[in-house]
Amino acid sequence: MVTARDAVMSEVKQFNLPDVGEGLTEAEIVKWHVAPGDQVEINQTIVEIETAKAIVELPCPYEGVVADLLVPEGQTVDVGTPIIAVSVSGGDAAPAAAAPAAEAPKQEAVPAPDEPGMVQPDEPKRQPVLVGYGVKPGATKRRPRKRPAAPAAPAPAPQPNGRPQPVDKRVLAKPPVRKMAKDLGVDLSTIVGTGPAGSITRDDVQAAASRQQAPAAAPQAPAPVLRGEEERIPVRGVRRSTATAMVSSAFTAPHVTEWLQVDMTATMDAVRRLREMPDFAGLKVSPLLLVAKALLVAVRRHPMINSSWVGEGDSAEIVVKPYVNLGIAAATPRGLLVPNIKDAHAKPLPELARALNELVDTARAGKASPADLTGGTITITNIGVFGVDAGTPILTPGEAAILAVGQVRDMPWVHEGELAVRKVATLALSFDHRIIDGELGSKVLRDVGDMLEDPLHMLVWS
C-alpha cells in the first residue's frame, strides 16, 4: 500500500537546457552519458551539447534515477527545453541552480555535523551546487560522511555501449577536467587534488596520465581499407559556423596577402633562454609567444592594422580599436576555433605566455566559452605546427589583418656576408585592402620580421 508520505518522497524532476553562453538560443545534443534506469549523482556529467562554437558538458542538478531522456542524440533544441527527467527522493528538496556564475547568488558554506554519520532531523537540506556553475572555487567545503550500511556490491564494470561509470561525487573536479581525465584514461578517484578546496586540476590529471603511460606502445594494426558507400557528413555546429564566417569574409573584404622569409635564429635562442627564467617556470614557452609579442608591438606602431570596416556606402567608417584582443586560431577535433586573449596589449610577457597556454588548451578541449570566441581585433594562425611553410589565411570577420606563421626549419642563409645554416620561417600577412594599403601592410610585416630577427627591437619599440 502506497502512503501519502511515500508519494511525496519520490518525484520526477525535469532538467531544462540552460543558457551556457551569452545569449545562447539553441544547442545540439551530441552524446548522452546516462540511460534510463541509471543512478546519477549531483555534478555527474550526463550529456555533451554543442553550441555554435563549443562543446559543453552539462552536470546533473539532481541525485536520483534517470526516468527518461527527453531529447535524442543529434537533435537541436531551444534553450529552456526539458532534456532529461530524473526521479529524485524527497520531492521537497530544492533543485540545484544551473545558471552562469555571474548570475548565481552567493552561498554560505554550511559545516558538516560534528560527528560524521550523525543525522540531525531538524537541519534543513542544503541546496546542491553544480561544479563550475554559480559558486567560486573554495566557497564550499566537502567533508566525508558515513552512509547507512548497505549490501556490498561489486565494483561497476565498463558498460558495453561505452557509457562511463557513474562519477563518484566525492571527487571535486570541473567538467573540462573530467573530460580530460576520461580522454586520457585516468581514474579521478586515484588523484589527490591540488586545487582550491582539494579540487583536481588539469595539471593533476596530466601528471597522473604521465605516470601511467606504458613503457612502449604496442604496434598498431594496419588501418582497414574503406569500401562501400560514400560518407555524408551533416554540416552543423562549429563546422557550419566556420564555413559561414569564411564565406562572408572572403566575399566581403578584398584580401591581399604578402610574404616575408625571416631568420628566426635569434628568436629561437631567446625562447630557450626564456624557458630557463623563473618567471616562466611551469609555462610552455614557444616561438608563438614572441611572434605574438612582435605583432602587439607592431600594432602599437601602426594602430590602423587593428581596425574594422563598419557599414556600407555613405555610412561606412573605419573603427580603429585602442585595445588588442589577440585571436589565436586553434585546430580542434570539432573544427577551427579562434578564441582571443582580451587586452593582450597590456599583458607582460609571462602573463601573455600563461594566457596563450590556457587559451589553446581550453579551445582544443572544446571548452572555449562564447566570450572567448567573440570580440577579437587581430589574429595569428600558426600553420607551422602542421609542417607547412606558408599559406594565404582568410580574415576573421570584422578584423582587418591576420598573420600566418610557417614552420621554423634549417635553411641556407646569407648571414653577415657568409653562407650559413640558419633557422628560417615564412610569415604571411593577409589584410583588408579597403582599410590597409600595400605600404601599411608592408610596414607591419617588415616590423614583425625585424623583431623576430633581432628581439631587441621589441624593447626599443615597446
C-alpha positions in Angstrom: 0.0 0.0 0.0 1.5 3.4 -1.1 1.0 6.1 1.6 0.8 9.8 1.0 4.3 10.1 2.6 5.7 7.6 0.0 4.3 9.7 -2.8 6.0 12.8 -1.5 9.3 11.1 -1.1 9.6 10.4 -4.8 9.2 12.9 -7.5 10.2 13.2 -11.2 12.1 16.4 -12.0 12.9 17.7 -15.4 16.2 19.5 -16.3 15.8 22.2 -18.9 18.6 23.1 -21.4 20.4 26.1 -19.8 21.9 29.1 -21.5 25.6 28.1 -21.0 26.8 31.1 -23.0 26.0 34.7 -23.6 22.6 34.7 -25.3 22.6 31.0 -26.4 19.4 30.2 -28.1 19.8 26.6 -29.0 22.2 23.6 -28.8 22.6 20.1 -30.2 22.6 17.0 -28.0 25.8 15.4 -29.0 26.2 12.5 -26.6 24.3 11.1 -23.6 26.4 9.7 -20.8 23.5 8.1 -19.0 20.4 6.0 -19.9 17.0 5.4 -18.3 17.4 3.4 -15.1 20.9 4.7 -14.3 21.7 6.1 -10.8 23.0 9.6 -11.1 24.7 11.9 -8.6 24.8 15.7 -8.4 27.6 17.1 -10.6 27.9 13.9 -12.6 28.4 14.6 -16.3 25.2 13.5 -18.0 25.3 14.9 -21.5 27.5 16.8 -24.1 25.9 19.6 -26.0 27.3 21.6 -28.9 26.7 25.3 -29.4 27.6 27.3 -32.4 31.2 27.4 -31.2 32.0 24.9 -28.5 31.3 21.5 -26.9 29.9 21.8 -23.3 29.4 19.1 -20.7 26.4 19.5 -18.5 26.4 18.2 -14.9 23.3 16.7 -13.4 21.4 19.0 -11.0 19.7 16.2 -9.2 20.5 12.9 -7.3 18.3 10.0 -8.2 17.4 7.6 -11.0 17.1 8.6 -14.7 13.5 8.3 -15.6 13.7 9.3 -19.3 15.9 11.0 -21.9 13.6 13.6 -23.4 15.8 14.5 -26.4 17.7 12.0 -28.6 21.3 12.5 -29.7 21.8 14.6 -32.8 18.7 16.7 -32.2 18.9 20.5 -31.8 16.6 22.1 -29.2 15.9 25.6 -27.9 17.2 26.8 -24.5 14.6 26.0 -21.8 13.5 22.7 -23.4 13.4 19.8 -21.0 16.1 17.3 -21.9 16.1 14.7 -19.1 13.8 13.5 -16.4 15.2 12.3 -13.0 13.3 10.5 -10.3 14.5 12.1 -7.0 14.0 11.2 -3.4 12.5 13.9 -1.3 10.2 16.0 -3.5 10.5 19.0 -1.3 14.3 19.4 -2.0 15.2 22.5 -4.0 16.8 21.8 -7.3 20.4 22.9 -8.0 21.0 26.1 -9.8 22.3 25.8 -13.3 22.9 29.4 -14.1 26.1 31.1 -15.2 28.5 32.1 -12.4 27.8 35.8 -12.9 24.0 35.3 -12.2 24.3 32.9 -9.3 23.6 34.2 -5.7 26.4 34.0 -3.2 26.1 31.0 -0.9 27.5 30.4 2.5 29.2 27.1 3.1 27.3 25.1 5.8 29.6 23.0 8.1 29.0 19.3 8.4 27.8 17.8 11.7 30.4 17.4 14.4 30.4 13.6 14.1 30.4 12.0 10.7 27.3 9.9 10.1 25.2 11.8 12.7 21.8 12.8 11.3 20.1 15.9 12.6 16.4 15.7 11.7 15.7 19.4 12.2 18.5 20.6 10.0 17.3 22.0 6.6 18.7 20.4 3.5 21.5 22.3 1.7 20.9 23.2 -1.9 23.4 21.2 -4.0 25.9 23.1 -6.1 26.9 22.2 -9.6 30.6 22.1 -10.2 31.5 25.1 -12.4 28.1 26.8 -12.1 27.5 29.6 -9.7 30.0 29.2 -6.9 33.6 30.3 -6.9 36.3 27.8 -6.1 36.7 27.4 -2.3 33.3 28.8 -1.5 32.0 25.4 -0.3 33.6 22.7 1.7 33.1 19.0 1.4 33.6 16.6 4.3 33.5 12.8 4.3 30.2 11.5 5.7 29.1 8.0 6.6 26.2 6.5 4.8 23.8 3.9 6.2 25.1 0.4 5.8 24.1 -1.2 2.5 24.7 -4.7 1.0 28.1 -4.9 -0.6 28.1 -4.7 -4.4 30.8 -5.5 -6.9 32.6 -2.5 -8.5 30.8 -1.4 -11.7 32.4 -2.7 -14.8 32.7 -0.7 -18.0 29.4 -0.7 -19.9 29.3 -2.5 -23.4 28.0 0.6 -25.1 30.9 2.7 -23.9 29.0 4.8 -21.4 31.2 5.9 -18.5 30.5 4.6 -15.0 28.7 6.9 -12.6 31.0 9.6 -11.3 32.0 9.4 -7.6 30.6 12.7 -6.3 33.3 12.9 -3.7 35.7 13.7 -6.5 35.8 17.5 -6.9 36.6 18.4 -10.5 35.1 20.7 -13.1 33.6 19.2 -16.2 36.5 20.1 -18.5 38.9 18.3 -16.1 36.6 15.3 -16.0 36.5 15.2 -19.8 40.4 15.4 -20.0 40.6 12.5 -17.5 38.2 10.4 -19.5 40.1 11.1 -22.7 43.4 10.1 -21.1 42.0 7.1 -19.3 42.8 8.5 -15.8 40.7 7.4 -12.8 39.9 10.6 -10.9 39.4 8.8 -7.6 43.1 7.9 -7.6 44.2 11.5 -7.7 44.8 13.8 -4.8 43.7 17.3 -6.0 46.0 20.3 -5.5 43.4 23.0 -6.5 41.1 25.1 -4.3 39.2 23.0 -1.6 41.2 19.9 -2.8 39.7 20.0 -6.3 41.5 18.2 -9.1 43.2 20.4 -11.8 44.3 19.8 -15.4 47.9 19.6 -14.1 46.9 16.9 -11.7 45.3 14.8 -14.5 48.3 15.3 -16.9 50.7 14.3 -14.1 48.7 11.1 -13.4 48.5 10.3 -17.1 52.3 10.6 -17.5 52.8 8.2 -14.6 50.6 5.5 -16.0 51.9 5.6 -19.6 53.2 2.2 -20.8 57.0 2.0 -21.5 56.3 1.2 -25.1 53.3 1.5 -27.3 52.0 -1.7 -28.9 52.3 -1.8 -32.7 49.1 -0.7 -34.3 47.3 -2.9 -36.8 47.1 -1.6 -40.4 44.1 0.6 -41.0 41.3 -1.2 -42.8 40.6 -0.3 -46.4 37.3 1.6 -46.5 34.9 0.3 -49.1 31.3 0.7 -49.8 29.0 3.7 -49.9 30.3 7.3 -49.8 30.1 9.1 -46.4 27.8 12.1 -46.0 28.6 14.4 -43.0 26.0 16.9 -41.9 27.3 20.4 -41.7 26.4 21.9 -38.4 27.8 23.2 -35.1 31.4 24.5 -35.3 31.8 23.4 -39.0 28.7 25.3 -40.1 29.7 28.4 -38.1 33.2 28.4 -39.6 32.0 27.9 -43.1 29.6 30.7 -42.9 32.2 33.1 -41.4 34.8 32.2 -44.0 32.4 32.7 -47.0 31.3 36.0 -45.6 34.8 37.2 -45.0 36.2 36.1 -48.4 33.4 37.7 -50.4 33.2 40.9 -48.3 36.7 42.1 -47.7 39.2 42.3 -50.6 42.1 40.2 -49.4 45.7 41.0 -50.1 48.5 38.7 -48.8 52.2 39.5 -48.5 55.0 37.1 -47.6 58.3 37.5 -45.8 61.1 35.0 -45.0 62.7 35.7 -41.7 65.9 34.4 -40.0 64.4 33.2 -36.7 67.8 32.0 -35.2 67.9 34.8 -32.6 64.3 34.2 -31.7 64.8 30.5 -31.1 67.8 31.4 -28.9 65.6 33.8 -26.9 62.9 31.1 -26.5 65.5 28.7 -25.0 66.7 31.4 -22.6 63.1 32.4 -21.5 62.4 28.8 -20.6 65.2 28.9 -18.1 63.9 32.0 -16.3 62.0 31.7 -13.0 59.2 34.0 -14.3 58.3 31.3 -16.9 58.5 28.3 -14.6 55.7 25.8 -15.4 54.7 27.6 -18.6 55.1 26.4 -22.2 57.3 28.9 -24.0 57.2 28.6 -27.8 58.2 30.8 -30.7 54.5 31.7 -31.0 54.9 33.8 -27.8 57.5 36.1 -29.4 55.5 36.2 -32.6 52.5 37.4 -30.6 54.6 40.0 -28.8 56.1 41.2 -32.0 52.6 41.6 -33.6 51.4 43.5 -30.5 54.3 45.9 -30.7 53.7 46.4 -34.5 50.0 47.2 -33.7 51.2 49.9 -31.3 53.4 51.4 -34.0 50.7 51.1 -36.7 47.2 51.3 -35.0 45.3 51.2 -38.3 46.2 47.5 -38.7 44.0 46.8 -35.6 40.7 48.2 -37.0 37.5 47.1 -38.7 35.2 48.3 -41.6 31.7 49.1 -40.4 28.7 49.9 -42.6 28.3 50.4 -46.3 28.1 53.2 -48.8 27.9 56.7 -47.4 27.6 55.4 -43.8 30.7 53.3 -43.9 33.5 54.1 -41.5 36.8 52.6 -40.2 36.8 51.9 -36.5 40.4 51.8 -35.0 40.5 49.9 -31.7 42.5 51.3 -28.8 42.9 47.7 -27.4 44.1 44.4 -28.8 42.0 41.3 -28.3 44.5 38.9 -29.9 42.9 35.9 -31.7 44.8 32.6 -31.9 43.5 30.1 -34.5 43.3 26.6 -33.0 42.6 23.3 -34.8 40.3 21.2 -32.6 38.5 17.8 -33.2 35.3 19.8 -33.9 36.9 22.2 -36.4 38.6 25.6 -36.4 38.2 27.9 -33.4 39.6 31.4 -33.0 39.5 32.3 -29.3 41.1 35.6 -28.3 43.2 37.0 -25.4 41.4 40.0 -24.1 43.6 43.2 -23.7 46.6 41.3 -24.8 48.5 44.6 -25.4 48.5 45.3 -21.7 49.9 41.9 -20.6 53.6 41.5 -19.5 55.4 38.6 -21.4 54.9 36.0 -18.6 51.2 36.8 -18.3 50.9 36.7 -22.1 52.5 33.2 -22.1 50.1 32.0 -19.5 47.1 33.3 -21.4 48.3 31.6 -24.6 48.7 28.3 -22.8 45.3 28.5 -21.2 43.5 29.7 -24.4 44.9 27.0 -26.6 44.3 24.2 -24.1 40.7 25.3 -23.5 39.9 25.6 -27.2 41.4 22.1 -28.0 39.4 20.6 -25.2 36.2 22.1 -26.7 35.6 24.3 -23.7 36.1 27.8 -25.1 33.2 30.0 -23.9 31.2 32.3 -26.3 33.0 35.2 -24.7 36.4 33.7 -25.6 35.3 33.4 -29.2 34.0 36.9 -29.8 35.4 40.4 -29.8 38.8 39.7 -31.5 40.6 42.5 -33.2 43.5 40.8 -35.0 44.6 37.2 -35.4 47.6 34.8 -35.6 47.4 31.4 -37.2 50.3 29.1 -36.6 50.3 26.8 -39.6 53.9 25.8 -38.9 52.8 23.2 -36.3 51.5 21.2 -39.3 54.9 21.3 -41.1 53.7 23.9 -43.6 55.9 26.8 -44.8 53.3 29.3 -45.9 49.6 29.9 -46.7 47.1 32.6 -47.6 44.9 33.0 -44.4 41.4 34.3 -44.6 40.5 37.2 -42.4 38.4 36.6 -39.3 35.1 38.5 -40.0 35.3 42.0 -38.6 39.1 42.2 -38.5 41.5 43.9 -40.8 44.5 41.6 -40.7 45.7 38.0 -39.9 49.3 36.8 -39.6 50.2 33.2 -40.6 53.4 31.8 -39.3 55.1 28.9 -41.1 57.4 26.2 -39.7 60.8 27.1 -38.5 63.4 24.9 -40.3 67.0 24.8 -41.1 67.8 26.6 -44.4 70.9 28.0 -46.2 71.0 31.8 -45.4 73.5 34.6 -46.0 74.4 35.7 -42.5 77.0 38.5 -42.0 78.2 38.1 -45.6 78.7 34.4 -45.4 76.5 31.4 -46.3 75.3 29.6 -43.2 72.6 27.2 -42.0 70.0 29.3 -40.1 66.5 28.8 -38.5 64.2 30.3 -41.1 60.4 30.8 -41.2 57.9 32.4 -43.6 55.4 35.0 -42.5 52.2 35.7 -44.5 50.1 38.7 -43.7 46.6 39.0 -45.2 44.8 42.3 -44.8 41.6 44.1 -45.9 42.6 46.3 -48.8 39.7 48.7 -48.1 41.5 49.7 -44.9 45.1 48.9 -45.4 47.1 49.7 -48.5 50.3 48.0 -49.6 52.6 50.4 -47.8 51.0 50.0 -44.4 50.7 46.2 -44.8 54.4 46.0 -45.8 55.5 48.2 -42.8 53.7 46.0 -40.4 55.0 42.8 -41.8 58.6 44.2 -42.0 58.4 45.3 -38.4 57.3 41.9 -37.2 60.1 40.3 -39.2 62.7 42.7 -37.8 61.7 42.0 -34.2 61.9 38.2 -34.9 65.3 38.5 -36.5 66.5 40.6 -33.5 64.2 40.5 -30.4 66.0 43.6 -29.0 63.8 45.6 -31.4 60.8 44.7 -29.2 62.5 46.5 -26.3 63.3 49.6 -28.4 59.8 49.9 -29.9 57.7 48.8 -26.9 
